[in-house]
């Protein structure tokens, strides 16, 4: 009897070892598992019928990012920016006719910051200039308590890959407020942030101007073209957030963003001035930023932090990397700005890997498709209970896989014992 059991265990050992090794590999934090969003075979191949995954695009075939067809039609100069789709102009005119766009004048740049004509107070409710630190209800300046909401402005640019590699190593998702013309020029870097890191993409205008100095039509073009290139490069996703360059917005600019394009304005509550690090006369230094970070990150956690940071230069990227350990060690809930509070990062999709509802730029009533719950997916259940569509921690699902695999080990052993007894 004992010899039979011993033989059975020897017979089952290789299977058990293989299964346990596989479980250890899946659960190990240092092992990366990234499945490409693209199948190896074309869509017409029969494998797609047998093993079709839920679509992470809107079902429309877009030109490959970086191809001539993809780039065609996007503005290359200020004049071509105004050759906009008629639908955008119609939506703007309808919003103006409905009284939804405040009738206040554009500003001028007579000094270091925009200036309004006499009689227009930047702190008054009808103007409420964010450059003057006036906060419009509904705009985002602060994060939820205990939350460090991460974002970077002005990319993609040559210093960006260093940042993207660091974020990937740390498995940290962030929001990139991208400049539209930079996406057009540095599309390979864009692909790294979007496809490899699955970061959240938001709007930082097409040419990075002071937005209050622009006419209604120019504001429309700056936002619309940036939204369009993001839409065409992310499987049809419609950005949900925008950040005004230099933090310059007011009730008029904000209303065009919201009423025509459905965009929510995001500003910040702490500024590192890291954008000046590469200037001939910088306003700060890496040491000064480190001191600021020490103060902010060890200070009160209410409100949560939204720190203005840039992927503009090697120095600005290094300033963030230098502060990383301090961010982690002080117990902040670190999240992407676009997903703080567990909300959807796009108007028509939760994130980079979730389903997409077909929508055009300017279709402000669109909503993301519901997340689909699989009975065997513990990570999906966690996402629904927390409101976060794609939680970074998959330890629960790894535990379930481990338990299931151990049951399989016992089954193999029992089968081997049964075979030997039959003999």
Secondary structure, 3 states (H helix, E strand, C coil): CHHHHHHHHHHHHHHHHHHHHHHHHHHCCCCCCCCCCCCCCCCCCCHHHHCCCCCCCCCCCCCCCCCHHHHCCCCCCHHHHCCCCHHHHHHHHHHHHCCCCCCCCCCECCCCCCECCCCCCCCCCCCCCHHHCCCCCCCECCECCCEEEEEEECCCCCCHHHHHHHHHHHCCCCEEEECHHHHHHCHHHHHHHHHHCCCEEEECCCCCCCHHHCCHHHHHHHHHHHHHHHHHHCCCCCECEECCHHHCCCHHHHHHHHHHHCCEEECCCEECCHHHCCCCCCCCCHHHHHHHHHHHHCCCCCCEEEEECECCCHHHHHHHHHHHHHHHHCCCEEEEHHHCCCCCCECCCCCCCCCCCCCCCCCCCCCCCCCCCCCCCHHHHHHHHHCCCCCCCCHHHHHHHHHHHHHHHHHHHHHHHHHHHHC
